[in-house]
């Protein structure tokens, strides 16, 4: 294959975008996550960000980030194992662990890196990894790097999972991998049942709580609190860039496992340590959640119900998810992009999912109404949904 053939092979297929006369991706945001956001000099209501609690542009969080920069600078210019492990880094690790009621934590630049690096460090070719059919790309890519046997189980189906476990005794170690809240549809994993099956059959449960931490659970502590799981003996990962409102990823769990990862997780050992600004911001967000989750969480769920009910009233086909994610079933890629265009033309940002993020012809349009949105913005969204409903 020549260079020209190679370059042609990597061209992006833009047929759907050209037919829709609209590209919903890589919108250039000209503001922070205040309400409204600015795109091309115009005001938009943001239902696309994962800013569940509305803390991404909170003034208190900004000040904490600035204070950290004043003390440490933008970067320590080293990996955590070298010069990147400042005392703020360690303190935030401990505060996250306490928040989750887990023994220890490591912080990485992103949860994608956390999920990619985890399996390379803990699994071997003679192991078996059972993974939910709808698990996130970062988990799948991380698992594939190991080269071990992989078997998907039907989405949130514990009967199918147990059937596989019963017939999988020949492997050195079994891992069960799932998300807590599935981001394209808002369903919540039956983690307690999954974890109990893992304990019964000697399998280690790995859960990615990226869309659960700061969102579900009585006090916003995520899937372990929501499921009533205490003394969790599995492995927990999560993003700090969604409800936590900052950036970065974590792996938490047993002290021995986390200490092992500090030396043998490539994505941690060979990545420049997360910026002090982000660490300072995370610390402040945890403090805010501890004090204000009742208020922020109620607003998040109220907004979710208002918008969801209006979509149902207008005949939209929604996923049955129980999380504060509203997911419209849209069908093929063109219909998905065209519906995103209908919202965009009315100054509402949404998130369209098409293949390969979802199976072919199972497109989704996701809406998340963060707690920072004003009641005026929510009222405007509901009236515009009526317009869109009439148009389509």
LOMI-509496 format. One record per residue (C-alpha): residue in one letter; x, y, z. Coordinates in pm, whole numbers, plus 50000, padded with zeros to 5 digits. Layout:
N
AXYZ/...
This chain:
392
X500005000050000/X501405034149899/X501235066550093/X498335080149885/X496305048449940/X497045050450311/X495865086550332/X492695079350132/X491875050050359/X491835073150661/X489425098850519/X486395104750741/X483095093950584/X480975125550603/X477975113750401/X475565116950693/X476865151650785/X476595162850422/X473035149550387/X471985165850714/X473885197750629/X474945198450991/X477945186551194/X477025181951562/X480575174151667/X483465196651773/X481315227251838/X483655255451940/X482485267752282/X483465304052347/X482645304852719/X482805284453035/X479965262053152/X477865290553284/X474235292053172/X473925299552884/X477065289352697/X478305308452393/X478765291852052/X479645313351749/X478715344051947/X475205331152027/X473675318952353/X472835281852386/X471275261252662/X473735233352736/X472135198952764/X475255182252625/X477795185352908/X478175159053180/X478105187653430/X475495170453648/X475865191453963/X476735223153774/X480115226853945/X482255229253630/X482215267453642/X481465272554012/X483345303254140/X484475284754454/X486005257054244/X487735282554021/X489265299654324/X490535266354461/X492195258854128/X493795293454119/X495105289754475/X496705256354384/X498395272354083/X499715300554300/X501415275354528/X502555248254285/X502365263053934/X500585247953636/X502515215053637/X505145196653838/X506605184853504/X507055149153618/X505265116253661/X503785108454004/X506515082854067/X509145110154007/X508465147154079/X504725148754020/X503555135554357/X502905166954560/X501325166554904/X498075180254754/X497995149654525/X498235125954821/X495725145555026/X493145144654746/X493725107154703/X492885102455070/X489835125155051/X488485106254748/X489025073054927/X487175086055232/X484345099455014/X483945065254849/X484585045555173/X487395026654999/X490925020755130/X493085038854875/X493095057054541/X495395066554255/X494635096354030/X495395095653656/X495055122353384/X491795106553259/X489465077553331/X490175064952979/X493785060453088/X492655044953416/X490525018953238/X493165012752973/X495995008253220/X494174988353485/X493804955653296/X497344955753157/X498534957153517/X496214931653683/X495214905953418/X497134879253228/X496524858152918/X495344828453124/X492534849053280/X488904853953174/X487174887753163/X483384888953154/X482144922953041/X478714938553006/X477674940252642/X477224978252664/X480474986252848/X482375017952760/X485055018752490/X487795026252746/X487034993752930/X486874973252608/X490134987452472/X491864981652803/X490654945552816/X491724938352457/X495304948752536/X495694919352773/X495134892252513/X493104870352749/X489764853452690/X486884878552678/X483204869852704/X480414895752698/X477284890152904/X473874904052814/X473324939552936/X472554940153312/X471514903553288/X472684885453603/X471124852253495/X473284851653183/X476304862453387/X475864833953635/X475424808853353/X478834818953216/X480434818553562/X479204782953626/X481054770853316/X484294790353364/X486234771853633/X489344764853423/X490734800253432/X493374813353671/X491344844253757/X487954857553645/X487044894453631/X483524908253594/X483494942853433/X480584967053418/X479695003553429/X477465017053704/X475385041153494/X475435034453120/X475945067752953/X474025063152628/X470775051852789/X470905059453163/X470355023953289/X471905014753624/X473734981853675/X472424957453938/X475854959654099/X474984943154429/X473794911754250/X476794912454016/X479184916854309/X477564888554506/X477894865554205/X481544875254180/X482144866754546/X480284833854504/X482414822554209/X485734838354310/X485604865954046/X486894901454096/X484304928354017/X485494959453834/X483024988453811/X483385021353624/X481315046853818/X482005076653590/X478325086253554/X477455075653909/X479915093554135/X478375126254252/X475045116254097/X473475085354255/X473375073754614/X471705091054908/X474595115254954/X475995114054598/X478765089154670/X477945067854368/X477085031954291/X478505015954607/X476325037654829/X473355033954593/X473704995954598/X474274993454972/X477654976254924/X480034978755219/X483634966355242/X483864964154861/X486534938954761/X486494947754394/X488144975354189/X486495009154133/X487235034353857/X485625067853779/X486015100253589/X486555133153771/X485285151753463/X481545146453495/X479605153653816/X482915161953989/X483215189353727/X486985188753680/X489175164053487/X491115132153554/X490375096053645/X490735074053949/X491255037854044/X490245029354402/X490054998254614/X492114976054840/X495384991754964/X497544963554830/X496034965954481/X496415003754468/X500015002154593/X500744976654319/X499254999754056/X501465028354176/X504445009154039/X502974987253763/X500215007353590/X501945021853279/X499355049253223/X500085062153574/X503825056253595/X504635071553255/X502165100653247/X502915135453379/X501065139853707/X497665156753696/X497855194653719/X497795210154069/X494935232353949/X492765201753888/X493685186354223/X492765218454405/X489455219654219/X488595183254300/X489265189354667/X486825218654671/X484155199154477/X484225170554730/X483705196155007/X480745211554820/X479115177754757/X479435168555124/X477555200455222/X475195207154933/X474305174654759/X470735175054888/X470095208254713/X472095201754394/X470865166154359/X467225175954397/X467555202654129/X469255177653894/X466485151753936/X463695177653916/X465075190853587/X465395155553454/X461745148053530/X460465180753380/X462265175653048/X461585138353033/X457865143153093/X457655169752820/X459425146952570/X457025118452649/X454065142152607/X455355150452259/X455655114052158/X459425109252173/X460595073352225/X462835073452534/X465105047552695/X463935034753032/X467045045653223/X466695054753590/X469655078853604/X469375116453536/X470225109653171/X467475114752913/X468115093752605/X465915096152295/X465845065852062/X466565079851717/X467255050451483/X469805054651205/X472655079551199/X470925104650970/X467815106851189/X470025110751494/X471985139651343/X468835156151208/X467205155751551/X470365170651703/X470115197451432/X466505205051530/X467635211751888/X470715231051776/X468695253851550/X466705263151860/X469885270452055/X469995238052256/X473155216752266/X472655178852285/X474855148052242/X474125124951944/X475425089151954/X475815070151629/X477765039251520/X480315028451649/X479375043951985/X476085024751962/X475024994951745/X473935002551385/X470475018551363/X470275022551741/X471175059351756/X470565079652069/X470255116752142/X471275123652503/X470185153052717/X471575160853064/X470165190953251/X472805201653502/X471935217353835/X473535250253725/X470795256953468/X468265283553556/X464535276653581/X464155301253293/X466385279053074/X464425247753168/X461115264853089/X462515275552753/X463655240052677/X460185226052746/X458505251252514/X461055244052241/X460465206552280/X456835213652193/X458015231251875/X460295202551779/X457555177351851/X455195195451616/X457815198051344/X458735161251336/
